[in-house]
Amino acid sequence: MIAYYIITTVLAIVNLFAVIFVVNNKKIDYYFILLMLIMAVSNAGYLALGLSQNVQEAVLANKIAYIGGCFTSPIMIFLICSMCKYNFGRSFRIGVYAYCLVVYVMILTIGYNDFYYTEYHTETLWDSTILVNEYGIGHSMFYLILYGAIAIQIAMLIHSIVKKRSVSRKNLYLLFGLEVMNVSAFFVGRLINADFEVMPALYAFNGWILLIVHHRIRIYNVEESVAEALQKKHANGYITFDDDLNYVGCNKMAESIFPQLARCYIDYPIKDIPELEKVLETFSKEDKEFITTFTLDERHFECRFNRRFYNNRVYGYMLELIEDTTKWKRINYLSDNNTELEHMVRMQNKELIKKQEMIEEMFVQTVTALSEAVDAKDRYTSGHSKRVAEYACMLAKRMGMSEEEQEEIYRAGLLHDIGKIRIPAEIINKAGKLTDEEYNIIKIHPVTSYNILRGIAGNSLIAIAAKYHHERYDGRGYPNGLSGDTIPLVARILSVADTYDAMTSNRSYRKALPQDVVRFEIEKGKGTQFDPDIAEIMLQMIDEDKEYDLRQGEEVTRKILTVDDEPMNNMILSHIMKDEPMYEMKSAVSGEAALEILKNEMFDLIMLDVNMPGMSGLETLQRIRKMYNIPVVLMTVDKKMKTSSEFAALGCDDFITKPFLPLLIKEVVHNMTERNGI
């Protein structure tokens, strides 16, 4: 028995020191200190009783042991009150302490009266002294402390388990189990041996359980202290969780954001709050830093998870709710503005692209106009530059070049002979063999082309192609005598296309060559005049062209209708064009007559006098436009500037003034019949 008392006393003292070492001036910790102190003193009293040598020592030791019986139960009541947020008021507390003190004072009177013990004496139980007594009337007041306090404790714990969501269920279950164990052990001990004191063991065990509860409450108190400190910052909400992400507590701001938190149980997962549940689902304990956002009733919050440490160990997490609705709205406003700005930029880009396309189209039109200007020097090879461009583009496509490269080669083909604009027309159109001097003049045109074209920004390829398209693969070409792969690829392609069109076009001195002759000449020029690979591709194109479509079309006679009420003017126009065999002239002396002729014949150009009796030239033009899409050139003596815009509004393609200038008439007729694709 003495060993039993020594062990339980030492354990009670250890519990006392343990709670003192971990206490940190928290507002509920003094209950634990009082309980541990009283239980240690009581166990020391039991040890002293076992070691007592006479009745007087036994009575004194018994009075010390009674400290636990009188005061542990009420202090346990107030500990549960603190944990479970019960408030019985100051008067109740004073009343309970006063009652326990009165009972203990009666115990202190043992030996002086028989109010508490009517008689007592010592006996020996194994190796220890025990005090055997008869209870007096005052002892019934002690039962009220013992049984009444236990009943109150159990009632509060049951009520808290059922009703209190803000109290740790684990702590409540621990205390409830402790109460059940104490009551059971007390009565079982009395049934087995009424003289054996079970309380020292219960005090030691209770102290150990209370240490566990104390440790857990301290964890929650850390959260509570943090929450209380942060409540002063009314801007942010804070929700704490244990290491398993079970709910621990929150501050008032968090509860104002999520009123459902008031119905959440501590130590259990949060339920019925979709926003928080989604945040918790996405959170990973492995994340060193976790930040996310959510929107609630047009309020925007940023969520930050922070680890909480206790004794250098992560014991839970704190979720910080930072409302940034104003910032969020500002960002959305900026985002909306950015969206609008992006829309404006897209629209401006479309405009820029449209303008770029217009510039590109103007460039192509300019290139085409320049090529036509060159071709206009040789009426027999009209369309040469365009055909060379088309053949070169076909070769480039078969060589696997990109669409952009094909487009560049096409433009280079259109302008490859631009330098011929400086060569006299009589040399270009000479029917016989050229003299050496005339041939040398012809050989200058690639350099002239290069100097004209090299000023085109971003299109150096066009200038290079024009300069070297007469170089030969064997090095015997001009102007620089380049050979093999030193000749730019675009020039090697144009060389084959240019030579092919020269053989398949009508010249002033001969007709287009037969296809078999053309094929023979290309085959013969492989490796000497032409790049053999490109020439081989040209031969494939010739072999595929069964109908010989890749050539200049046969000469077509252009039919011109002149309409003037003065027959002399019609005769003058026919006389001007008599040396141009490709044009067939026909005349009419009135608008009505012209319309009758158009019913039976088609013409490539109509030259129409404005001032005619009866149906005027303008009225005739209007009727022609309703039925035919034929180029019309008006003839007038009116030389006012506004005449041009007025005639154009009526559908006139051009107009000339009287008296006629022969060269001007030829130029207008040629351009109107050739440029309109007739």
Order of alpha helices (4+ residues) and beta strands (2+ residues): alpha-alpha-alpha-alpha-beta-beta-alpha-alpha-alpha-alpha-beta-beta-alpha-alpha-beta-beta-beta-alpha-alpha-alpha-alpha-alpha-alpha-alpha-alpha-alpha-alpha-beta-alpha-beta-alpha-beta-alpha-beta-alpha-beta-alpha
